[in-house]
Amino acid sequence: SSIAPASASSKCLPAYCKDDTPNACYYDIPAEDLKVAVGYGDLMGSKARGILDASQNPVDVSSITKVAKDNLGLLRQPPKPTYKCALAQIYVRSQPYGGSDKSNNGHR
């Protein structure tokens, strides 16, 4: 498996904004680290799909506000999605970049 053990450091650190890297983004992640990060995303997606398949109570997300400035780093919407989902993130408006772990577009 290409997924690193839980004790490994974050593979996405090059993409998070700091005072010396205020424009850090998805494309700053080295290719090999990005491959591992995508593996984690695939694993989370698989687990989420199992939860959705078992769920009988969808949640109304129509009042959620989008604060990210773009969708860089996210996969394209499937042409015929099985479910409609919301990507929920924490964005602290009082913190630079929305928090200590964000890329310049607001995504973690």
C-alpha positions in Angstrom: 0.0 0.0 0.0 1.2 3.5 -0.7 -0.4 4.9 2.5 2.1 5.9 5.2 1.7 4.9 8.8 -0.3 7.2 11.1 2.9 8.3 12.9 4.3 9.8 9.7 4.4 13.6 9.3 1.9 15.4 7.1 2.6 15.1 3.4 0.9 18.4 2.7 3.0 20.7 4.9 4.5 22.4 1.8 1.0 23.6 0.9 0.1 25.4 4.1 0.5 29.2 4.4 2.9 30.8 6.9 4.3 34.3 7.0 7.3 33.2 4.8 5.1 31.2 2.4 1.8 33.2 2.1 1.0 31.8 -1.4 1.6 28.1 -0.6 -0.8 25.8 -2.5 -1.6 22.3 -3.7 1.1 22.5 -6.4 3.8 23.0 -3.8 3.4 19.4 -2.6 6.1 17.1 -4.0 4.7 14.5 -6.4 5.6 11.5 -4.2 4.0 13.1 -1.1 1.0 14.1 -3.2 0.6 10.4 -4.1 0.5 9.4 -0.4 -1.9 12.3 0.4 -4.3 11.2 -2.5 -4.1 7.7 -1.0 -5.4 9.0 2.3 -8.1 10.9 0.5 -9.2 7.8 -1.4 -9.3 5.9 1.9 -11.5 8.6 3.6 -13.7 8.6 0.5 -14.2 4.9 0.7 -15.1 5.1 4.4 -17.5 8.0 3.7 -19.2 6.0 1.0 -19.8 3.1 3.4 -21.3 5.5 5.9 -23.5 7.1 3.2 -24.6 3.7 1.9 -25.8 2.8 5.5 -27.4 6.1 6.3 -31.1 6.7 6.2 -31.1 10.3 7.3 -29.5 12.8 4.9 -28.6 16.2 6.3 -29.8 19.5 4.8 -26.6 21.5 3.9 -28.3 24.3 1.9 -27.3 27.0 4.4 -23.6 26.2 4.4 -21.4 29.2 3.3 -18.5 28.7 1.0 -15.3 30.6 2.1 -12.6 28.9 0.0 -11.5 31.1 -2.9 -11.2 28.2 -5.4 -11.3 24.4 -5.6 -7.6 23.8 -6.4 -6.7 20.4 -5.1 -10.2 18.9 -5.2 -11.3 16.3 -7.7 -13.9 17.1 -10.4 -17.5 16.4 -9.7 -18.5 13.1 -11.1 -20.9 13.4 -14.1 -23.5 11.2 -12.4 -22.8 11.3 -8.6 -24.4 8.6 -6.4 -24.7 11.1 -3.5 -24.5 14.9 -3.2 -22.2 15.8 -0.4 -20.7 18.9 1.2 -17.0 19.4 2.0 -17.0 20.8 5.5 -13.9 22.6 6.8 -13.0 24.9 9.6 -12.0 28.5 8.5 -11.2 30.8 11.4 -11.8 34.3 10.1 -9.7 35.9 12.8 -6.6 33.9 12.0 -4.2 34.5 9.1 -5.0 32.2 6.2 -8.1 30.9 8.1 -5.9 28.9 10.5 -2.5 27.4 10.8 -3.0 24.5 8.4 -4.5 26.1 5.3 -3.3 26.7 1.7 -3.8 30.1 0.3 -7.2 29.1 -1.1 -8.6 28.2 2.4 -8.4 24.4 2.0 -6.6 22.1 4.4 
